[in-house]
Amino acid sequence: MWYVSTRGMAPRVDFEGALFSGYAPDGGLYMPEELPQLGRETLCQWSVLSYPGLVKELCSLFVGPELIPRDDLNGLIDRAFSRFRHKEVVHLSRLRDGLNVLELWHGPTYAFKDLSLCCTAQFLQYFLEKQKKHVTVVVGTSGDTGSAAIESVQGVKNVDIIVLLPKGRCTKIQELQMTTVLRENVRVFGVEGNSDELDEPIKAVFADVAFVKKHNLMSLNSINWSRVLVQMAHHFFAYFRCAPALDTHPLPPVEVVVPTGAAGNLAAGCIAQRMGLPTHLVVAVNYNDIIRRTVQRGDFSISEAIKPTLASAMDIQVPYNMERIFWLLSRSNSQVTRALMEQFERTQSVSLPKELHSKLSEAVTSESVSDEAITQTMGRCWEENRYLLCPHSAVAVSYHYQQVDRKQPSPPRCCLAPASAAKFPEAVLAAGLTPETPAEIVALERKEARCTAMRKGDDWTRMLRDAVEDVSRQRGGRFLNAPE
């Protein structure tokens, strides 16, 4: 299996190359050169698999046994999920009025990012140990990515991690999950800015190819193909658990509602669709609605400012995985994708070509949800089911309730729940409900915290470069180049 850049100007790489690269050298994102097509027989065979079983099947298609033999791959995935609190790893809650909530948050940090990052960290360590190499991971986070990335690599001897978080814009629990990990290989910066602003120094550092190579840098944000790959399993699992019998021709459709910010889960769903999974995707966003405007009007342009919302992990202006979706829906046309993305980077505003917009609106529908609708949804779900939603999950469930109230006939529907309500006590209180906080989250308050401030007016890029160089110095300069 080979991977090519969405912008078409970089050499193709194998899974290992895509895993270690993040962005391609031409600024694009890696995508499989060809997508396997899954027929009815394969889908029926997969329908009885557990969630880890689906991850194994998907990874075996996209990694290749010459890189990771199947027995090794199975072992890595079993190890990745060994610390999850639910025996099924993910769990489908069936609630009133046909509401299906797929809980993706039973991992160490109570968020869906654990699913893909635990696997990605296992893949990283597998290749690094084989080659006796070391990497420094740089991550920007709007909330959950940072803690899940830290959790997946803390204490690992061949990985250091530097995380930039938007100070005061995550919940207190999200921040503590990052700043209370005092391992030697973990450094956390609190940035006086939003998540898009803190991405700027990261992009600047990764644009220096010689620096990246010298210090063996990589990213674990959702630009990383490995994360999108694992997230495809959500869509297959949702389909198999919610579809009626698979003995009809054609196979019955299922609607999957994806709450999103950077569009990683959405890109995973679009790829699953293209492989033959008969889902319809609904992308649900908060007030920061660039994806909704892109889907509904072809208007891929950023607003004047990010508005902080209760669904804070989705307070994003630049959903970078849309580039993968544009490439996919333009039939792998890297010329069209490159022109679109370069114009967006120059002007922060693009109107999609008519044909591409038409393809996008066929594959996906989109709705935007206000803070008021989020709290109302959380209240209603509690009242009707005694079930607490996190504000991001409520963005998806709000769409479901709209359809129920309109008495719209629809196929079975599954709402993805990306985080536990335990991580968002502020939003739970705003909805007039009582937070339920697990003991391990309460314990965070009593732990020592460590975080370096990046203040307005500081040179954030210089500070990040200095931190990377300091890691290299502490490692005694024992760095080899990353895999090509």
GUTIFI-335924 format. One line per 10 residues: number of its first residue (from 1); their letters; for each residue z, y, x of C-alpha. Coordinates in steps of 0.05 Angstrom, whole numbers, plus 5000, padded with zeros to 4 digits. Layout:
<sites>
NUM = A = Z,Y,X ~ ...
</sites>
This chain:
<sites>
1 = MWYVSTRGMA = 5000,5000,5000 ~ 4978,5067,5029 ~ 5001,5137,5011 ~ 4959,5200,5011 ~ 4977,5273,5005 ~ 4965,5308,4939 ~ 4929,5362,4979 ~ 4882,5314,5015 ~ 4887,5343,5085 ~ 4936,5295,5117
11 = PRVDFEGALF = 4926,5225,5145 ~ 4947,5169,5099 ~ 5014,5134,5114 ~ 5050,5070,5094 ~ 5115,5068,5055 ~ 5156,5078,5118 ~ 5116,5140,5136 ~ 5123,5169,5066 ~ 5198,5154,5066 ~ 5211,5192,5130
21 = SGYAPDGGLY = 5164,5250,5117 ~ 5185,5285,5053 ~ 5128,5336,5050 ~ 5061,5315,5080 ~ 5038,5356,5140 ~ 4989,5395,5095 ~ 5046,5417,5049 ~ 5029,5365,4995 ~ 5070,5307,4967 ~ 5056,5234,4980
31 = MPEELPQLGR = 5028,5191,4925 ~ 5003,5119,4925 ~ 4929,5116,4941 ~ 4920,5067,4883 ~ 4966,5049,4826 ~ 4974,4975,4808 ~ 4954,4962,4736 ~ 5003,4920,4696 ~ 4974,4877,4641 ~ 5008,4852,4578
41 = ETLCQWSVLS = 5028,4786,4612 ~ 5065,4822,4669 ~ 5099,4870,4621 ~ 5123,4811,4578 ~ 5150,4776,4640 ~ 5186,4839,4663 ~ 5215,4852,4594 ~ 5273,4803,4605 ~ 5292,4831,4674 ~ 5357,4868,4690
51 = YPGLVKELCS = 5353,4940,4716 ~ 5360,4917,4790 ~ 5308,4863,4775 ~ 5259,4917,4753 ~ 5273,4959,4815 ~ 5259,4898,4858 ~ 5192,4884,4824 ~ 5170,4957,4828 ~ 5191,4965,4900 ~ 5155,4901,4920
61 = LFVGPELIPR = 5090,4930,4892 ~ 5097,4996,4930 ~ 5131,4977,4995 ~ 5093,4915,5018 ~ 5123,4850,5048 ~ 5097,4866,5118 ~ 5145,4926,5120 ~ 5204,4895,5083 ~ 5200,4820,5068 ~ 5218,4804,4996
71 = DDLNGLIDRA = 5285,4771,5012 ~ 5306,4831,5054 ~ 5283,4878,4999 ~ 5324,4841,4946 ~ 5385,4843,4991 ~ 5378,4919,5003 ~ 5373,4933,4928 ~ 5433,4888,4912 ~ 5473,4924,4965 ~ 5451,4992,4938
81 = FSRFRHKEVV = 5477,4977,4868 ~ 5541,4940,4891 ~ 5586,5001,4879 ~ 5563,5017,4808 ~ 5617,5015,4755 ~ 5575,4980,4701 ~ 5554,4907,4708 ~ 5484,4925,4683 ~ 5480,4985,4731 ~ 5451,5026,4674
91 = HLSRLRDGLN = 5471,5018,4601 ~ 5437,5032,4534 ~ 5483,5060,4480 ~ 5455,5050,4410 ~ 5484,5105,4365 ~ 5473,5130,4293 ~ 5405,5152,4265 ~ 5364,5113,4316 ~ 5395,5151,4375 ~ 5387,5109,4439
101 = VLELWHGPTY = 5421,5139,4501 ~ 5404,5107,4568 ~ 5464,5120,4613 ~ 5439,5129,4683 ~ 5506,5153,4710 ~ 5548,5093,4728 ~ 5542,5103,4803 ~ 5592,5132,4853 ~ 5581,5205,4835 ~ 5571,5197,4760
111 = AFKDLSLCCT = 5498,5221,4761 ~ 5429,5189,4758 ~ 5413,5211,4829 ~ 5458,5154,4853 ~ 5406,5103,4829 ~ 5349,5126,4873 ~ 5390,5153,4931 ~ 5430,5089,4941 ~ 5365,5050,4947 ~ 5332,5103,4991
121 = AQFLQYFLEK = 5391,5103,5038 ~ 5386,5027,5045 ~ 5312,5032,5061 ~ 5326,5087,5113 ~ 5380,5046,5147 ~ 5336,4984,5148 ~ 5280,5020,5186 ~ 5327,5060,5231 ~ 5366,4998,5253 ~ 5302,4960,5268
131 = QKKHVTVVVG = 5278,5018,5312 ~ 5345,5041,5340 ~ 5331,5112,5315 ~ 5371,5169,5283 ~ 5352,5221,5231 ~ 5382,5286,5206 ~ 5374,5294,5131 ~ 5371,5365,5102 ~ 5382,5371,5027 ~ 5382,5430,4980
141 = TSGDTGSAAI = 5418,5417,4914 ~ 5427,5448,4846 ~ 5486,5402,4833 ~ 5480,5327,4834 ~ 5430,5311,4890 ~ 5477,5336,4944 ~ 5536,5293,4925 ~ 5494,5231,4913 ~ 5458,5240,4980 ~ 5525,5250,5017
151 = ESVQGVKNVD = 5554,5189,4982 ~ 5495,5146,5001 ~ 5498,5161,5076 ~ 5570,5184,5092 ~ 5597,5148,5153 ~ 5528,5117,5169 ~ 5520,5116,5245 ~ 5446,5132,5249 ~ 5443,5188,5196 ~ 5471,5259,5196
161 = IIVLLPKGRC = 5466,5301,5132 ~ 5466,5376,5121 ~ 5472,5399,5049 ~ 5460,5469,5021 ~ 5493,5482,4953 ~ 5489,5544,4909 ~ 5561,5571,4913 ~ 5591,5583,4845 ~ 5529,5556,4808 ~ 5549,5482,4808
171 = TKIQELQMTT = 5608,5458,4768 ~ 5675,5455,4805 ~ 5672,5379,4804 ~ 5601,5377,4833 ~ 5622,5424,4889 ~ 5685,5384,4905 ~ 5645,5319,4908 ~ 5607,5351,4966 ~ 5659,5393,5002 ~ 5715,5341,5004
181 = VLRENVRVFG = 5675,5290,5044 ~ 5701,5304,5114 ~ 5661,5251,5151 ~ 5634,5270,5219 ~ 5562,5260,5197 ~ 5567,5308,5136 ~ 5560,5385,5137 ~ 5559,5428,5075 ~ 5538,5501,5067 ~ 5555,5543,5007
191 = VEGNSDELDE = 5497,5592,4995 ~ 5505,5658,4958 ~ 5442,5646,4918 ~ 5409,5600,4867 ~ 5378,5532,4881 ~ 5307,5560,4889 ~ 5332,5612,4939 ~ 5368,5560,4981 ~ 5303,5520,4984 ~ 5271,5576,5024
201 = PIKAVFADVA = 5307,5565,5091 ~ 5296,5490,5082 ~ 5221,5501,5072 ~ 5220,5549,5132 ~ 5253,5497,5177 ~ 5208,5441,5154 ~ 5146,5485,5165 ~ 5162,5483,5240 ~ 5130,5416,5255 ~ 5152,5414,5328
211 = FVKKHNLMSL = 5224,5428,5308 ~ 5223,5375,5254 ~ 5195,5324,5304 ~ 5244,5343,5360 ~ 5305,5335,5316 ~ 5280,5279,5272 ~ 5289,5317,5206 ~ 5276,5290,5137 ~ 5293,5309,5066 ~ 5322,5268,5008
221 = NSINWSRVLV = 5304,5317,4953 ~ 5261,5290,4897 ~ 5199,5307,4939 ~ 5215,5240,4972 ~ 5169,5186,4945 ~ 5223,5132,4950 ~ 5265,5169,4898 ~ 5207,5175,4848 ~ 5191,5101,4859 ~ 5262,5078,4840
231 = QMAHHFFAYF = 5264,5126,4780 ~ 5203,5091,4750 ~ 5251,5034,4733 ~ 5287,5079,4682 ~ 5222,5083,4641 ~ 5208,5008,4643 ~ 5281,4991,4625 ~ 5281,5043,4568 ~ 5216,5014,4541 ~ 5238,4941,4543
241 = RCAPALDTHP = 5305,4956,4511 ~ 5278,5000,4455 ~ 5210,4970,4438 ~ 5206,4923,4379 ~ 5176,4854,4393 ~ 5122,4854,4446 ~ 5077,4806,4406 ~ 5033,4860,4374 ~ 4964,4883,4398 ~ 4966,4936,4427
251 = LPPVEVVVPT = 5037,4936,4452 ~ 5083,4982,4410 ~ 5096,5052,4436 ~ 5165,5080,4454 ~ 5181,5154,4462 ~ 5223,5171,4524 ~ 5257,5238,4525 ~ 5267,5263,4596 ~ 5313,5322,4610 ~ 5289,5352,4675
261 = GAAGNLAAGC = 5291,5408,4726 ~ 5248,5389,4787 ~ 5207,5339,4746 ~ 5221,5277,4789 ~ 5240,5233,4729 ~ 5179,5261,4693 ~ 5132,5245,4751 ~ 5161,5174,4751 ~ 5147,5168,4677 ~ 5075,5193,4684
271 = IAQRMGLPTH = 5062,5141,4739 ~ 5092,5086,4696 ~ 5046,5108,4639 ~ 4986,5105,4685 ~ 5006,5034,4706 ~ 5001,5012,4634 ~ 5070,5024,4604 ~ 5058,5047,4531 ~ 5109,5105,4530 ~ 5101,5175,4504
281 = LVVAVNYNDI = 5139,5226,4546 ~ 5177,5285,4518 ~ 5203,5332,4572 ~ 5264,5371,4550 ~ 5284,5433,4589 ~ 5336,5488,4582 ~ 5323,5564,4580 ~ 5288,5559,4648 ~ 5225,5532,4616 ~ 5167,5534,4665
291 = IRRTVQRGDF = 5151,5460,4649 ~ 5149,5474,4573 ~ 5102,5533,4583 ~ 5058,5491,4629 ~ 5054,5433,4579 ~ 5045,5477,4517 ~ 5001,5533,4544 ~ 4978,5514,4614 ~ 5020,5572,4641 ~ 5049,5548,4707
301 = SISEAIKPTL = 5085,5612,4728 ~ 5156,5630,4746 ~ 5198,5677,4703 ~ 5229,5740,4730 ~ 5296,5706,4743 ~ 5333,5641,4734 ~ 5383,5644,4677 ~ 5447,5605,4690 ~ 5458,5554,4633 ~ 5507,5499,4614
311 = ASAMDIQVPY = 5456,5448,4640 ~ 5462,5478,4710 ~ 5426,5422,4748 ~ 5363,5442,4709 ~ 5367,5516,4727 ~ 5303,5512,4768 ~ 5241,5556,4771 ~ 5198,5513,4816 ~ 5192,5441,4791 ~ 5157,5415,4853
321 = NMERIFWLLS = 5142,5346,4826 ~ 5092,5378,4777 ~ 5045,5376,4837 ~ 5046,5299,4834 ~ 5032,5302,4759 ~ 4973,5351,4768 ~ 4944,5305,4821 ~ 4953,5243,4778 ~ 4922,5274,4715 ~ 4864,5305,4753
331 = RSNSQVTRAL = 4844,5234,4774 ~ 4872,5242,4845 ~ 4831,5305,4856 ~ 4865,5334,4918 ~ 4817,5394,4920 ~ 4838,5417,4850 ~ 4911,5404,4865 ~ 4909,5440,4932 ~ 4875,5501,4901 ~ 4926,5503,4844
341 = MEQFERTQSV = 4987,5497,4889 ~ 4963,5545,4942 ~ 4950,5597,4888 ~ 5019,5584,4858 ~ 5051,5593,4927 ~ 5013,5659,4937 ~ 5021,5689,4867 ~ 5076,5647,4834 ~ 5029,5642,4774 ~ 4973,5594,4756
351 = SLPKELHSKL = 4935,5581,4692 ~ 4916,5507,4690 ~ 4842,5488,4684 ~ 4826,5470,4612 ~ 4812,5396,4626 ~ 4877,5387,4666 ~ 4918,5423,4612 ~ 4887,5379,4559 ~ 4905,5315,4598 ~ 4976,5341,4609
361 = SEAVTSESVS = 4988,5357,4536 ~ 4961,5287,4517 ~ 5010,5252,4565 ~ 5071,5296,4552 ~ 5102,5341,4499 ~ 5157,5391,4516 ~ 5214,5429,4483 ~ 5263,5481,4509 ~ 5336,5479,4487 ~ 5385,5538,4485
371 = DEAITQTMGR = 5458,5535,4507 ~ 5477,5542,4434 ~ 5435,5480,4416 ~ 5467,5443,4475 ~ 5538,5455,4450 ~ 5518,5440,4377 ~ 5487,5374,4399 ~ 5548,5355,4440 ~ 5592,5370,4379 ~ 5547,5332,4330
381 = CWEENRYLLC = 5542,5271,4375 ~ 5618,5269,4382 ~ 5629,5278,4307 ~ 5579,5224,4287 ~ 5591,5173,4343 ~ 5655,5192,4381 ~ 5608,5196,4441 ~ 5612,5251,4494 ~ 5546,5277,4522 ~ 5539,5317,4586
391 = PHSAVAVSYH = 5500,5382,4574 ~ 5437,5354,4608 ~ 5438,5292,4564 ~ 5449,5339,4504 ~ 5383,5374,4522 ~ 5348,5308,4508 ~ 5389,5289,4447 ~ 5378,5358,4417 ~ 5304,5340,4412 ~ 5322,5274,4378
401 = YQQVDRKQPS = 5364,5310,4326 ~ 5308,5360,4312 ~ 5261,5302,4296 ~ 5314,5266,4253 ~ 5328,5330,4214 ~ 5254,5342,4202 ~ 5249,5269,4179 ~ 5190,5261,4226 ~ 5164,5189,4229 ~ 5163,5168,4301
411 = PPRCCLAPAS = 5163,5106,4346 ~ 5231,5083,4374 ~ 5260,5137,4419 ~ 5303,5133,4482 ~ 5339,5194,4510 ~ 5354,5191,4585 ~ 5425,5212,4601 ~ 5426,5237,4673 ~ 5501,5249,4682 ~ 5569,5234,4655
421 = AAKFPEAVLA = 5605,5286,4612 ~ 5663,5277,4661 ~ 5626,5321,4711 ~ 5619,5379,4663 ~ 5688,5395,4633 ~ 5668,5468,4626 ~ 5610,5450,4580 ~ 5653,5400,4541 ~ 5705,5455,4528 ~ 5649,5504,4509
431 = AGLTPETPAE = 5628,5454,4456 ~ 5700,5454,4428 ~ 5713,5383,4452 ~ 5765,5352,4498 ~ 5742,5331,4568 ~ 5757,5260,4591 ~ 5766,5260,4666 ~ 5769,5195,4707 ~ 5827,5190,4757 ~ 5780,5191,4818
441 = IVALERKEAR = 5751,5258,4795 ~ 5821,5287,4782 ~ 5839,5266,4853 ~ 5785,5311,4882 ~ 5829,5372,4867 ~ 5881,5348,4917 ~ 5833,5334,4974 ~ 5820,5380,5033 ~ 5752,5416,5028 ~ 5704,5439,5082
451 = CTAMRKGDDW = 5645,5486,5070 ~ 5610,5539,5113 ~ 5589,5602,5076 ~ 5517,5628,5078 ~ 5525,5699,5053 ~ 5474,5749,5027 ~ 5448,5785,5088 ~ 5459,5726,5135 ~ 5398,5694,5168 ~ 5400,5628,5129
461 = TRMLRDAVED = 5341,5598,5167 ~ 5374,5613,5234 ~ 5440,5584,5210 ~ 5406,5520,5187 ~ 5367,5513,5252 ~ 5432,5523,5291 ~ 5466,5469,5250 ~ 5409,5420,5264 ~ 5411,5436,5338 ~ 5487,5427,5338
471 = VSRQRGGRFL = 5479,5357,5308 ~ 5429,5340,5363 ~ 5477,5365,5416 ~ 5535,5325,5388 ~ 5491,5264,5387 ~ 5480,5275,5461 ~ 5406,5285,5455 ~ 5395,5211,5442 ~ 5337,5225,5395 ~ 5271,5189,5390
481 = NAPE = 5213,5213,5348 ~ 5211,5193,5275 ~ 5160,5140,5255 ~ 5090,5170,5252
</sites>
